[in-house]
Amino acid sequence: MNIFLDMVGANKLAPRQILKDPVLFLAFGFGSGLARKAPGTFGTVAAIPVYCLFAQSNLLVYSILTLLVTVVGIWICGVAADKLGEHDFGGIVWDEIAGYLITLWLVPFSWAAVFWGFVLFRIFDILKPWPIRWLDRNIHGGLGIMLDDVLAGVFAGLLLWLMAGQGWLH
């Protein structure tokens, strides 16, 4: 049984083409977005090592790197959507990587924060409460692909920050 997609997007790109193209490789979360089921969840899993790498720095460096991932992500996701011939193809998961980094932005590193950040981000990204759903449906292009996950990361991050403040993440 093949757990990866055979052909991708309206332009029917092969996974090999995705992995060889630097922009698509990033947009597909280092290949994690090629998962046939739950590519957003796999993309968020791919964000964990990125977070662990960034978390070794101080808050200023983490902030700069997270902003860079987010801003450059607008371009990456827009170009990927154009190459695929499809606006917000599920395999584009760079937005999940940015959203997860935003979720963990203001909490100290702990494995509990890594776990609960993952759970909270996935909940907000999947359920898309207002205004996330509105953004997802009404803003297009690379900005639209990124914006709903950025806001899901902000909401999840606020809850995670409150949990950390209560001492629940030790």
N, C-alpha and C positions, 0 to 999 in steps of 0.2 A: 504494500500500500504506500503510495507516494504522499507524503505530508506537505510537499511543496507544490506550488502552482506550476502548471505546465507552460502556459502562455499568459502574458500579463498585459492588461489594458486593452483598449479598443484597437491599438496599433499592433497587438499580438506579438509583444517582445518575448523572447525566450529568457528564462532565468540567467543563462550564460551572458546574455546581452546586458542584463541588469547589473550583474556582478562585475562586468568589465568596464562599465561606464562609471567614472568617478562620481558624477552627480547622482545618478540613479543608485549607486552603491550606498551613498550617504542617505539619500531619501528613503531607501528601503532598510534603513537601520542596520547597515553592515550585512544585509541579507536576511535579517529576521522578518522583514515584511513579506517575504516570499512564502511564509507559512500559509497553508490552505485554510486553516481555521484559526480564528482569533489573532490576526496579524498585529493588531494594536496591543494586545497583551504580550506577544512575543517582542514587539518593539520596545515596550516598557521594560521587559526583562533585559533587553540589550542595553538599556539606559543605566542599569545598575553598575556595571563596571566603569562606565563613564563617570557616574556620580562618585564612585569610590576613588577614582583617580583625582577628580576635581576636589573632593572633600579633604584631601591631604594638604591643600593650600589654605591660606587665610581667607577671611570673608571678602576682602577686596578682590583678590584674584578669582575666587569662586564666582563673585558677582560679574566680573568682566567676562569670564569664560561663558557663563550662563547667558548673559546678554548677547554675546557673540553667536552662540549656538542658535539663539532665538531670532536675531535679526538676519543672520545669514540663512537661516531656515526658511524665511519668506521667499528668498530667491531660489533655494534648493527645491522647495516644494512646488513653486511655480514652474520652474524649468522641467521638473519631473512630470508634472501633470501635462505639460505640453508634449513632452516626448512620448508619454503613454497615450495621449489623445483622450484623456479622461480627467475630469476636474479633481475629484478627491478620492482617487483609487485607494481602497483599503490598505494596500501594501505600502503606501507612503506613510512611514512611521517616524520620520524625523521630528514631527510635531509631538509625538509621544515622548521622545527623548528630551526635548525642550521642556515639555510640561512636567515631566518627572523631576528634572533638575530644579525647576521653579518650586515644585512641591517641597523639596528638601532644603531650599535656600536658607531659611532662617532658623533651622533647628540644628542643635549639635549632633555630630555623628554618633549613631548607635545602630546596632543591627535591628533593634525594635523600630527605630525611625525608618530604616530602609524598608522593613516589612510593612509597617502601617502607612508609610508614604505610598508604597505600591498599591495597597488595598484602597486607600482613599482616592488616589488619582484615578485608578481604574473605575471606581464607582462614579465619580463625577464625569469622567470621559464617556462612559457607557450610557448613563442615565441622562446626561445633558440637561440638567435643570435650567430654568430661565436664569439669565439671559444667554447661557451657553448654546442652547438649541437654536435660539434666534440668530446668533452669530453664525452658527454652522450652516444655516439655511440661506442666509441673506448676504454674507460677505464671500466673495469669490476670489479666485486666483491664489497665489501663494500666501497672501495675507489671510484669506479666509480659511485655508487649510491649517495655518498655524494658530489663528486667534482663539478658536474654541478650546484647543488644548492648553494654550497659555492661561486662559481664564479657569479651566478645570484645575490647572496646577496652582493657581492663586487660591481658589476655594479650598482645595485639598491641603495646601500649605498653611492656610489660616487655621484649619482644624488641627493639623499636626502641631503647629506652634502652640495652640491652646492645650493640647495633650501634653506637650513637653513642659509647659508652664505648670501643669498639675503633677508633674513627676511621673507620668505614665509611660515614659519611653526609656526606662533604665534597663 
